[in-house]
Amino acid sequence: MDNSLPKHIAIMLDGNRRWLARRKQELGVVAHEFGANNLRVLLDSFLKQQEVLTPFLTIWGSSIDNLTKRSKEETDSIINIYRKYFQELSQREELKTKSIKVNFFGRWRELLPNDLVKILIEIKEKTKENSGPTLTFLLAYSGKDEMLEAIRKIRIIDSEIEISEKLLKENLWTGWLPPVDLVIRTGVENDPHWSSGFMMWSCADSQFYFTETLWPDFSVKEFDKALSVYKETQKRRGG
């Protein structure tokens, strides 16, 4: 792996509904299908590389609000897309040939239907011993929720225990992942911002790449551009 590249990349997919609204089509329901298709293209590039681009790639698939505060029609659409997408992923030969580990974090066990939960658990079990790149999906995820859950776990262990950085990290859902080097957020239009405390501990020292490009239009070419910006920034910091 090129040492100038980020070891851990996290992508916040934003802009599906705005992308569709500009095309004057129905909001919400069909929008996520375009976003899922684009993720297929990006991950296809990731999975088929000869050399590992990054050992850790994290995708924020949905927040808790995405699955609890939108219309039933839109939520059902998201779930159906997940069902199809992860069934396809489970059959990818690269999971075996490149020893890719797949993980899921968030409230997905509570908020997704049982048949979909079963698919996700099977993928986790199928790849848990793999030692190659790690592909992580955050589903029904909130960084605030993750942090609160870690603190609750620590209090259950011992309410008087001294909370250190190490102890807190060990109790985060994503705690075993390395720090995020590069965060890419799409669909930022004059308002670069964060959402729901996204991986707040892991992103404490991250470099951010904000783009106005809406997620369905975020191409492999722009992904490569984000990597180039990261590399150039690292050179400036090093020099």
C-alpha positions as CSV (number, residue, x, y, z in Angstrom):
1,M,0.0,0.0,0.0
2,D,1.2,3.5,-0.8
3,N,2.1,5.1,2.6
4,S,0.8,8.5,1.4
5,L,-2.7,7.1,1.1
6,P,-5.2,7.1,4.0
7,K,-5.4,3.8,5.9
8,H,-9.0,4.4,6.8
9,I,-11.6,6.2,4.7
10,A,-15.1,7.0,5.8
11,I,-17.8,8.2,3.3
12,M,-21.0,10.1,4.3
13,L,-23.4,9.6,1.4
14,D,-25.6,12.6,1.0
15,G,-27.8,14.1,-1.7
16,N,-29.9,11.3,-3.1
17,R,-33.3,13.1,-2.7
18,R,-31.9,16.5,-3.9
19,W,-30.4,14.7,-6.9
20,L,-33.8,13.3,-7.8
21,A,-35.7,16.5,-7.0
22,R,-33.7,18.4,-9.6
23,R,-34.9,15.8,-12.2
24,K,-38.5,16.5,-11.1
25,Q,-39.2,12.9,-10.2
26,E,-40.8,11.5,-7.1
27,L,-38.8,12.2,-4.0
28,G,-37.5,9.6,-1.6
29,V,-38.6,6.3,-2.8
30,V,-36.7,6.0,-6.1
31,A,-33.9,8.3,-5.0
32,H,-32.1,5.8,-2.9
33,E,-32.0,3.3,-5.7
34,F,-29.8,5.7,-7.7
35,G,-27.6,6.1,-4.7
36,A,-27.3,2.3,-4.2
37,N,-26.4,1.9,-7.8
38,N,-23.6,4.4,-7.4
39,L,-22.3,2.6,-4.3
40,R,-22.2,-0.6,-6.4
41,V,-19.9,1.1,-8.9
42,L,-17.6,2.6,-6.2
43,L,-17.4,-0.7,-4.3
44,D,-16.9,-2.6,-7.4
45,S,-13.8,-0.6,-8.1
46,F,-12.7,-1.1,-4.5
47,L,-13.2,-4.9,-4.6
48,K,-11.6,-5.5,-8.0
49,Q,-8.4,-3.6,-7.4
50,Q,-5.2,-5.5,-7.8
51,E,-3.6,-3.7,-4.8
52,V,-5.4,-2.6,-1.7
53,L,-6.3,1.1,-1.9
54,T,-7.1,1.4,1.7
55,P,-7.2,-1.4,4.4
56,F,-10.4,0.1,6.0
57,L,-13.4,1.6,4.2
58,T,-16.5,2.7,6.1
59,I,-19.8,3.6,4.5
60,W,-22.6,5.4,6.4
61,G,-25.6,3.8,4.9
62,S,-28.3,5.3,7.1
63,S,-29.0,7.2,10.3
64,I,-31.6,6.2,12.9
65,D,-33.7,9.1,11.6
66,N,-33.6,7.7,8.1
67,L,-35.4,4.6,9.3
68,T,-37.7,6.1,11.9
69,K,-38.7,9.6,10.8
70,R,-39.4,9.2,7.1
71,S,-42.6,8.0,5.4
72,K,-43.3,4.2,5.5
73,E,-43.0,4.2,1.7
74,E,-39.5,5.7,1.8
75,T,-38.4,3.5,4.7
76,D,-39.7,0.3,2.9
77,S,-37.8,1.4,-0.2
78,I,-34.5,1.7,1.8
79,I,-35.0,-1.7,3.4
80,N,-35.8,-3.3,0.0
81,I,-32.6,-1.8,-1.4
82,Y,-30.6,-3.1,1.5
83,R,-32.1,-6.5,1.1
84,K,-31.1,-6.7,-2.6
85,Y,-27.8,-5.0,-2.1
86,F,-26.5,-7.2,0.7
87,Q,-27.7,-10.4,-0.8
88,E,-25.6,-9.5,-3.8
89,L,-22.6,-8.6,-1.6
90,S,-22.8,-11.9,0.2
91,Q,-22.2,-13.6,-3.1
92,R,-19.2,-11.6,-4.2
93,E,-16.2,-13.9,-4.7
94,E,-13.9,-11.1,-3.7
95,L,-15.0,-11.6,-0.1
96,K,-13.2,-14.9,-0.2
97,T,-10.4,-14.4,-2.7
98,K,-9.3,-11.1,-1.1
99,S,-10.2,-12.1,2.4
100,I,-12.4,-9.1,2.9
101,K,-14.0,-8.7,6.4
102,V,-17.5,-7.1,6.4
103,N,-18.9,-5.4,9.5
104,F,-22.1,-3.6,10.5
105,F,-22.6,-1.2,13.3
106,G,-25.6,0.8,14.6
107,R,-29.1,-0.2,15.7
108,W,-29.7,-2.4,12.7
109,R,-30.6,-5.5,14.7
110,E,-33.4,-3.5,16.3
111,L,-34.7,-1.4,13.4
112,L,-34.4,-3.7,10.4
113,P,-36.7,-6.7,9.6
114,N,-35.6,-10.1,10.8
115,D,-35.0,-11.5,7.3
116,L,-32.6,-8.6,6.5
117,V,-30.9,-8.9,9.9
118,K,-30.3,-12.6,9.1
119,I,-28.6,-11.7,5.8
120,L,-26.3,-9.2,7.6
121,I,-25.4,-11.7,10.4
122,E,-24.6,-14.3,7.7
123,I,-22.2,-11.9,6.0
124,K,-20.5,-11.1,9.3
125,E,-20.1,-14.7,10.2
126,K,-18.9,-15.7,6.7
127,T,-16.2,-13.1,6.8
128,K,-15.2,-12.7,10.5
129,E,-12.0,-14.7,10.1
130,N,-10.9,-12.9,7.0
131,S,-7.7,-10.9,7.3
132,G,-7.7,-8.6,4.3
133,P,-9.4,-5.2,3.9
134,T,-12.2,-4.3,6.2
135,L,-15.5,-3.0,4.7
136,T,-17.8,-1.5,7.4
137,F,-21.4,-0.3,6.9
138,L,-23.0,2.0,9.5
139,L,-26.8,1.2,9.4
140,A,-29.3,2.9,11.7
141,Y,-26.2,4.7,13.1
142,S,-25.7,7.8,15.2
143,G,-22.4,8.9,16.6
144,K,-24.1,10.3,19.6
145,D,-25.9,7.0,20.2
146,E,-22.6,5.2,19.9
147,M,-20.9,7.4,22.5
148,L,-23.7,7.1,25.0
149,E,-23.8,3.4,24.6
150,A,-20.1,3.1,25.3
151,I,-20.5,5.2,28.5
152,R,-23.5,3.1,29.6
153,K,-21.4,-0.1,29.1
154,I,-18.6,1.3,31.2
155,R,-20.9,2.2,34.0
156,I,-22.3,-1.3,34.0
157,I,-18.8,-2.7,34.4
158,D,-18.0,-0.4,37.4
159,S,-19.8,2.9,38.1
160,E,-16.6,4.2,39.9
161,I,-14.1,3.2,37.3
162,E,-11.8,5.9,35.9
163,I,-12.7,6.5,32.3
164,S,-9.6,6.7,30.1
165,E,-9.3,7.3,26.3
166,K,-8.3,3.6,25.9
167,L,-11.3,2.4,27.9
168,L,-13.8,4.6,26.1
169,K,-12.4,3.5,22.7
170,E,-12.6,-0.2,23.6
171,N,-16.3,0.2,24.4
172,L,-17.3,2.0,21.2
173,W,-19.1,0.0,18.5
174,T,-16.4,1.0,16.1
175,G,-13.7,1.1,18.7
176,W,-11.6,-1.7,17.2
177,L,-11.3,0.2,13.9
178,P,-8.3,2.5,13.4
179,P,-8.7,6.3,13.4
180,V,-10.3,7.7,10.3
181,D,-7.7,9.5,8.1
182,L,-10.0,10.8,5.5
183,V,-13.8,11.6,5.6
184,I,-15.6,12.2,2.4
185,R,-19.0,13.9,2.5
186,T,-21.0,14.4,-0.6
187,G,-23.8,16.8,-1.3
188,V,-22.4,19.7,0.6
189,E,-23.8,23.0,-0.8
190,N,-22.4,26.1,0.9
191,D,-23.0,24.4,4.3
192,P,-20.1,22.0,5.2
193,H,-21.3,20.4,8.4
194,W,-21.3,17.2,10.4
195,S,-24.3,15.0,11.3
196,S,-25.3,13.0,14.4
197,G,-21.8,13.1,15.8
198,F,-20.6,10.8,13.0
199,M,-17.8,8.6,14.4
200,M,-16.9,11.5,16.6
201,W,-14.0,9.7,18.4
202,S,-12.5,8.2,15.4
203,C,-12.7,11.4,13.4
204,A,-11.0,13.6,16.0
205,D,-8.0,14.1,13.8
206,S,-9.4,13.3,10.4
207,Q,-8.9,15.3,7.2
208,F,-12.3,16.3,5.5
209,Y,-13.2,16.3,1.9
210,F,-16.4,18.2,1.3
211,T,-17.9,18.2,-2.2
212,E,-21.1,19.7,-3.7
213,T,-21.4,16.7,-5.9
214,L,-24.6,14.8,-4.9
215,W,-24.0,11.2,-4.0
216,P,-25.5,9.6,-7.2
217,D,-23.1,11.7,-9.3
218,F,-20.0,11.0,-7.1
219,S,-17.8,9.1,-9.5
220,V,-14.7,6.9,-9.1
221,K,-12.9,9.9,-10.7
222,E,-13.9,12.2,-7.9
223,F,-13.1,9.6,-5.3
224,D,-9.6,9.6,-6.8
225,K,-9.5,13.4,-6.7
226,A,-10.3,13.2,-2.9
227,L,-7.3,10.9,-2.5
228,S,-5.1,13.3,-4.5
229,V,-6.2,16.2,-2.3
230,Y,-5.4,14.1,0.8
231,K,-1.9,13.2,-0.5
232,E,-1.1,16.8,-1.3
233,T,-2.3,18.0,2.1
234,Q,-0.1,15.3,3.8
235,K,2.9,16.5,1.9
236,R,2.3,20.1,3.0
237,R,1.9,19.0,6.6
238,G,5.1,17.0,6.4
239,G,7.1,19.8,4.8
